Each structure stands twice: as C-alpha cells, then as structure tokens.
Amino acid sequence: MTGDAGGAGDPAPGPSAVCPSCGWPVGSQDNFCEACRTELAPAVVSGTSPQAATTCPFCQSDQITPDGYCGSCGRKPPASRDHTEIDLGLVAGVTDRGLRHHRNEDAMALATAEATSGPVAVAVVCDGVSTTRRPDEASLAAAQAAVEVLLDAARTGHDLAESSRNAVSAAREAVIRLDDHPGDSPLLDPPSATFVSAVMTSEAVTLCWLGDSRGYWLGAGPGFAAERLTVDDSVAGEMVAAGLLSETEALALPQAHVVTGWVGPDLGGAAPHVVRFEPPGPGVLLLCSDGLWNYQPEAAKLAELAMPGALTGPLAAAGALVEFALKSGGMDNVTVVLAPFPPRTAGPVKEHAATAPFSLRADPEETQA
C-alpha cells in the first residue's frame, strides 16, 4: 500500500439505454440525460427510501395502524432503515440494526461509474458514535455527503487520494450542520461517526478512514492471502500500534472500543488516513462496521466465510456475513459492503428495505439496550 491514488471516469447506464425519466437515448459514457438533465447513475444511500410495512413480521397480521403499530399483536414492525440491502452489481452491501439496538446507527452509500480504463466502484460506510447526539443522523449525513464527492471524482478524473480527503471534509461539514438542534441533550457529545471509504478501479483501491470501521482484502486463491487494509483509530488500536499489547489483549480492555478518530465538529484538524492498495490478483474488497469484526476480526477467517461466493454474488455474501454477526450475538448494528476485483460492468440497481431480514430478528422494544 502507498499513500496516494488517482483514476476516474463516467457512470455507465448501459449500452443502448434510454433515460428513465424521459426516454431519451443515452450513451454508456453519459452522466446526465442531455434532454432532461436527469442523473443516470446516482449514488444509493441506505435508509433514504422509506418503505412502510404492510405485514407484521412478528404475527403476520396485515392490520398495521397509521402510526406503524400492529393492530393484532401491538408490536411495531422495524423501520426500513433497520435492514437495507443494496446491489449495484459492481458493489453490494447489507446493513442491519442487530438484535440489541433499537435503531440502526450505521449507514452505507454505494455508487458506480465507468472510466476509460473500465468500471469503478465507490463505497462509504459510517457508524454513528452511540455516546453522541443523533448518531443515526450523523452516519447517514456523512455517508451521503462523502459519496457525492467520490462519485464526482470518478466521473471527472480527479485525483482519488485528494478527493478522498475532500470527501471526509464534506462528511464532517454535513455532521456539523446537525449540531445544536433544538431538544438535543447537552449531556451528550456533538454528533459524530466513524468513516471508511473506498474507490475501486481496475488498477487499485483507494481507501480512506477515520475511526474503527474497517477495510479488508479477501484474496480469491491461496496465493492472494487475505489481509486487513486499515488500522483502527481507537484505544485498542493505539495500544496495538505502540506494541504494548496484542490485538486480542487490547480488545479485552474495558475502553477498547473508544474511538480516537471520527468525523464530527469536535475533532479539530485530525487528518484522515489515505492509502492506495494494488490487489495482487482476483479477490474481493470488504468494508464493514465493528458490528461484524467484533465477532471475527481475522481477515483469513472472514475470507473463509465470504469466499468464493463473494466473487460472483456479493449481495448474498454480504447477507451471509451479516447473518453470521447476528448469530454470533448481534450486539451492535452491522454493515457489510463487498466489491469484487477486478470490477466488471454493473447490473441494474436494486435497493431493498426489509422488515424481517432474518429469522433472528427480534422485537426492537424487547431488545433495546
């Protein structure tokens, strides 16, 4: 890995395509429809397309009241943000509330583009810091702001390392705008979120992060070993980096998961980490929140869980990793994004907000912690 990167391109609606808004013919290199200016390959952000539940996942009744409660059993079906799946072909992700939290404070944003050298995948994962005000809104605002900067860089050919830093700045500004909201508790810290992003081209992956959301490389064969690509900004991470403790020992500390890097209004000028990773061969990039790696931090073990299915079915593999986290305890929100390398032309955009994603889903009011 090195510290800088570059690369870019234009989004690809597909050959012989037409604008979904007006039906005007569009080319594979078009970002916008020339007739109506509709954006042809916009970013997709989890939790921004609310879908009201029509059936109760707990008792299967269709008696859902206007305020969202089941008229039969009295429980409230999960909101759409509790579980969201996004499949862009080049990159796919799943985010889930978990079994103990009453809401999902993770967010992900995915996008694709078409460069002269081939397709480009863009991904951002943010995890709201639970001890701060409005962490669910912080993660969503940060992911949404950052992915727009990165997608623009992929379209225009701007340097990806510089654009990644700019994306963090945009995320920070978006989170700052959430602060000082009427009714916010003065006893909690300002809104904050961890951050990890990736832009994958046919040559390399540009990673950027602050906090303890992670990036992994999962090699496709025995000669392309799995490895972790990020270093945690946390108490545990700093203890390991200083050589004071092993990762296992550090993670056992009471304050292990206290983050020392984040996007938010009270971190000053903390600089994000930016690296360029050149994959040694075929494989899959994994971005995730700590809701996954808390249960399996080892890259090789994560590869065993995800591969080889993630190479051809990243959405199904992401779902399997999320289900692994839920079966392991589901103590936290969990987000998993997978992008096969080398990237290939994307398929149709699919976003699904599920009310009962897995059989392990529990009543949010009974599992709140």
C-alpha atoms as one frame of an Amber mdcrd trajectory, in Angstrom:
protein
   0.000   0.000   0.000   1.113   3.552  -0.701  -0.255   6.918   0.246  -1.671
   8.333  -2.979  -4.004   7.377  -5.808  -5.698   8.577  -8.969  -8.243   7.451
 -11.558 -11.715   8.354 -12.806 -14.497   8.013 -15.287 -18.148   8.424 -16.207
 -21.112   6.384 -14.965 -22.472   3.652 -17.181 -26.222   3.339 -17.635 -25.500
   0.539 -20.141 -25.379   0.219 -23.923 -28.416   1.260 -25.976 -30.045   2.676
 -22.847 -32.711   5.326 -22.507 -33.239   7.935 -19.817 -35.542   6.510 -17.111
 -37.253   9.896 -16.764 -37.933  10.975 -20.351 -36.969   8.023 -22.570 -34.261
   9.935 -24.462 -31.420   7.723 -25.781 -28.289   7.885 -23.609 -24.773   6.580
 -24.137 -22.631   4.439 -21.886 -20.398   7.418 -21.044 -23.218   9.834 -20.197
 -23.533  11.144 -16.631 -26.759  13.037 -17.273 -29.538  12.904 -19.834 -28.952
  15.619 -22.444 -32.695  16.170 -22.791 -33.905  16.475 -19.180 -30.626  16.512
 -17.165 -31.628  13.504 -15.059 -28.631  11.936 -13.308 -28.268   8.494 -14.879
 -26.267   6.634 -12.218 -26.827   8.359  -8.870 -25.392   7.097  -5.608 -27.647
   4.913  -3.478 -27.699   5.523   0.284 -29.172   3.155   2.852 -32.285   4.293
   4.670 -33.198   7.122   2.290 -36.073   5.300   0.590 -38.537   4.628   3.435
 -40.943   1.768   2.871 -43.887   1.347   5.228 -44.501  -2.168   6.474 -47.713
  -3.756   5.233 -47.413  -7.016   7.195 -46.294  -7.543  10.786 -43.141  -9.734
  10.809 -43.958 -10.996  14.298 -47.528 -12.301  13.863 -48.010 -11.942  10.078
 -51.094  -9.748  10.533 -51.829  -7.095   7.910 -53.540  -4.836  10.468 -50.893
  -2.090  10.511 -52.131   1.162  12.069 -51.347   4.627  10.613 -48.751   5.186
  13.346 -46.914   1.996  12.355 -48.034  -0.464  15.050 -49.582  -3.884  14.535
 -53.271  -3.844  15.435 -53.135  -7.555  16.242 -50.099  -8.062  18.495 -49.336
  -4.424  19.338 -45.712  -4.544  18.270 -44.099  -2.038  15.933 -42.573  -3.534
  12.757 -38.983  -2.347  12.142 -38.485   0.760  10.019 -36.907   0.436   6.578
 -33.527   1.613   7.833 -33.383  -1.321  10.251 -32.341  -3.571   7.371 -31.337
  -2.375   3.915 -29.773  -4.256   1.020 -28.229  -2.501  -1.993 -26.971  -4.303
  -5.092 -25.266  -2.282  -7.834 -23.612  -5.275  -9.467 -20.077  -3.896  -9.086
 -20.617  -3.449  -5.361 -23.271  -4.601  -2.916 -23.990  -4.101   0.755 -26.251
  -5.006   3.647 -26.833  -3.006   6.820 -28.822  -4.263   9.800 -29.936  -2.964
  13.186 -28.747  -6.053  15.013 -30.512  -7.734  17.924 -29.843  -5.356  20.820
 -30.123  -1.807  19.499 -33.475  -0.088  18.997 -32.317   1.624  15.787 -29.656
   1.321  13.112 -26.932   3.936  13.592 -24.851   2.594  10.676 -25.167   3.896
   7.120 -23.712   2.946   3.751 -23.589   4.712   0.398 -22.722   2.956  -2.867
 -22.179   4.156  -6.433 -20.698   3.050  -9.762 -19.068   4.847 -12.658 -17.439
   3.965 -15.992 -13.854   5.143 -16.529 -11.896   4.946 -19.757  -9.972   2.072
 -18.179 -13.111   0.259 -17.061 -15.798   0.278 -14.356 -15.330   1.980 -10.981
 -16.999   1.064  -7.668 -17.467   3.595  -4.867 -18.462   2.781  -1.290 -18.744
   4.577   2.049 -19.566   3.018   5.444 -20.200   5.152   8.527 -21.037   4.134
  12.093 -22.643   6.736  14.345 -20.895   7.094  17.709 -23.564   5.954  20.173
 -22.408   8.220  23.004 -23.059  11.337  20.919 -26.204  13.211  19.950 -28.162
  11.921  16.922 -25.652   9.245  15.864 -28.068   7.720  13.350 -28.389  11.043
  11.544 -24.630  11.654  11.737 -23.736   8.420   9.957 -26.343   8.983   7.263
 -25.332  12.607   6.651 -21.641  11.698   6.492 -22.111   8.809   4.063 -24.390
  10.799   1.788 -22.067  13.813   1.616 -18.918  11.754   1.078 -20.213   9.516
  -1.697 -21.185  12.518  -3.823 -17.621  13.844  -3.683 -16.140  10.452  -4.550
 -18.594   9.805  -7.368 -17.809  13.194  -8.885 -14.083  12.343  -8.755 -14.739
   9.043 -10.531 -16.650  10.890 -13.237 -14.227  13.764 -13.745 -10.852  12.058
 -13.337  -9.864  13.975 -10.212  -7.072  12.567  -8.053  -8.663   9.934  -5.832
  -6.415  10.456  -2.809  -7.177  14.173  -2.703 -10.854  13.506  -3.381 -10.974
  11.026  -0.503  -9.713  13.702   1.860 -12.244  16.121   0.408 -14.954  13.529
   0.981 -14.061  13.388   4.676 -14.227  17.187   4.839 -17.657  17.131   3.207
 -18.790  14.441   5.641 -17.547  16.466   8.588 -19.358  19.594   7.404 -22.565
  17.610   6.950 -22.324  16.280  10.508 -21.516  19.724  11.911 -24.759  21.032
  10.422 -26.642  18.578  12.652 -25.284  20.115  15.862 -27.208  22.419  18.206
 -30.580  21.049  17.182 -33.446  22.142  19.480 -34.134  19.458  22.049 -30.692
  17.851  21.877 -29.277  16.719  25.210 -26.420  18.970  26.400 -25.042  15.995
  28.346 -24.022  14.131  25.192 -21.131  14.937  22.868 -21.855  16.535  19.457
 -22.951  14.252  16.571 -20.100  12.064  15.299 -19.497   8.987  13.159 -16.657
   6.713  12.113 -15.803   6.667   8.418 -14.320   4.349   5.816 -14.488   4.793
   2.042 -13.133   3.029  -0.999 -12.888   3.760  -4.711 -12.029   0.663  -6.744
 -10.712   0.916 -10.305  -9.296  -1.835 -12.499  -5.806  -0.967 -11.202  -6.147
  -0.240  -7.489  -8.294   0.575  -4.482  -8.087   3.966  -2.765  -9.067   3.672
   0.901  -9.733   6.449   3.388 -10.808   6.209   7.022 -11.196   7.756  10.462
 -12.285   5.575  13.371 -12.694   1.821  13.644 -14.805   0.914  10.615 -12.535
  -1.358   8.606 -11.395  -2.363   5.134 -10.188  -5.886   4.269  -8.810  -7.600
   1.194 -10.110 -11.137   0.651  -7.903 -12.923  -1.887  -9.507 -15.348  -4.325
  -6.805 -18.002  -4.228  -4.128 -19.450  -1.949  -1.520 -17.144  -3.440  -3.545
 -13.993  -2.695  -3.790 -14.011   1.084  -6.468 -12.064   2.923  -5.330  -9.015
   4.885  -6.642  -6.065   6.809  -6.083  -2.768   4.997  -6.960  -0.266   7.737
  -5.685   0.494  11.242  -8.235   1.357  13.929  -8.376   4.833  15.452  -9.309
   3.523  18.896  -7.830   2.913  22.310  -7.217  -0.712  21.393  -5.759   0.233
  18.029  -3.310   2.681  19.590  -2.190   0.125  22.184  -1.508  -2.408  19.424
   0.254   0.166  17.219   2.502   1.120  20.127   3.468  -2.517  20.635   2.104
  -2.542  24.170  -0.461  -5.307  23.719  -1.560  -7.894  21.193  -4.847  -7.224
  19.429  -6.572  -9.908  21.482  -5.297  -8.363  24.726  -6.139  -4.832  23.629
  -9.689  -5.706  22.594 -10.289  -7.183  26.044  -9.732  -3.775  27.678 -12.855
  -2.042  29.075 -12.191   1.028  26.903 -11.018  -0.908  23.846 -13.710   0.424
  21.513 -13.437   4.092  22.485 -12.644   5.723  19.141  -9.904   8.309  18.774
 -10.802   9.358  15.234 -14.173  10.308  13.742 -15.993  12.827  11.562 -17.718
  15.477  13.642 -17.408  19.013  14.991 -15.069  18.375  17.921 -12.023  16.615
  16.463 -10.189  19.679  15.220  -7.933  19.094  12.248  -7.421  15.351  12.603
  -6.230  14.053   9.243  -7.860  11.001   7.676  -5.757   8.026   6.615  -5.473
   7.532   2.837  -3.798   4.554   1.188  -3.640   3.017  -2.281  -3.835  -0.768
  -2.397  -2.963  -2.685  -5.559  -4.593  -6.137  -5.396  -2.200  -8.963  -6.320
  -4.938 -10.746  -8.270  -8.659 -11.506  -8.168 -10.418 -11.063  -4.866 -12.983
  -9.014  -3.001 -12.795  -5.743  -1.065 -14.710  -5.775   2.225 -15.771  -2.647
   4.112 -17.545  -3.135   7.432 -18.529  -1.580  10.724 -17.394  -3.062  14.023
 -20.674  -4.940  14.277 -19.045  -7.562  12.031 -15.398  -7.572  13.035 -16.230
  -7.654  16.757 -17.140 -11.286  16.135 -14.393 -12.097  13.645 -11.508  -9.637
  13.269  -9.195 -12.008  11.361  -9.018 -11.402   7.605  -8.423 -15.062   6.781
 -11.459 -16.163   8.780 -13.640 -13.528   7.121 -12.426 -14.790   3.756 -13.482
 -18.314   4.716 -16.970 -17.003   5.487 -17.345 -14.904   2.325 -15.356 -16.657
  -0.380 -15.643 -17.787  -3.092 -19.300 -16.742  -3.260 -18.488 -13.045  -2.896
 -16.686 -13.080  -6.248 -19.912 -13.616  -8.199 -22.637 -12.895  -5.637 -21.511
 -10.019  -3.403 -25.020  -9.256  -2.104 -25.645 -12.818  -0.961 -22.185 -12.988
   0.612 -22.719  -9.661   2.415 -26.010 -11.000   3.740 -24.272 -14.159   4.945
 -21.682 -12.106   6.847 -24.431 -10.020   8.447 -26.274 -13.180   9.437 -23.033
 -14.541  10.915 -22.810 -11.425  13.108 -26.436 -11.800  14.198 -25.996 -15.478
  15.035 -22.858 -14.596  16.975 -24.822 -12.243  19.234 -25.877  -9.226  17.178
 -24.886  -6.864  19.967 -24.296  -3.944  17.595 -25.508  -2.569  14.279 -23.685
  -4.315  11.455 -22.867  -3.159   7.920 -21.044  -5.168   5.256 -20.090  -3.973
   1.754 -18.377  -6.238  -0.794 -16.834  -5.277  -4.155 -15.250  -7.987  -6.355
 -11.934  -7.189  -8.038 -11.359  -6.579 -10.863 -14.604  -4.636 -11.216 -16.853
  -5.626 -14.091 -19.732  -3.814 -15.775 -22.521  -3.294 -13.276 -26.037  -4.695
 -13.475 -29.288  -2.947 -12.533 -29.579  -1.019  -9.297 -31.529  -2.808  -6.598
 -32.374  -1.487  -3.142 -34.463  -3.447  -0.682 -35.587  -2.373   2.774 -36.796
  -5.427   4.637 -38.991  -5.576   7.719 -37.777  -9.007   8.860 -34.482  -9.828
   7.141 -33.545 -12.917   9.096 -35.265 -15.423  11.355 -33.198 -13.989  14.204
 -34.981 -10.622  14.058 -36.389  -9.759  17.475 -38.860  -7.210  18.752 -36.897
  -3.907  18.904 -38.726  -2.793  22.043 -37.851  -6.040  23.822 -34.157  -5.950
  22.831 -33.320  -2.292  23.338 -30.053  -1.856  25.227
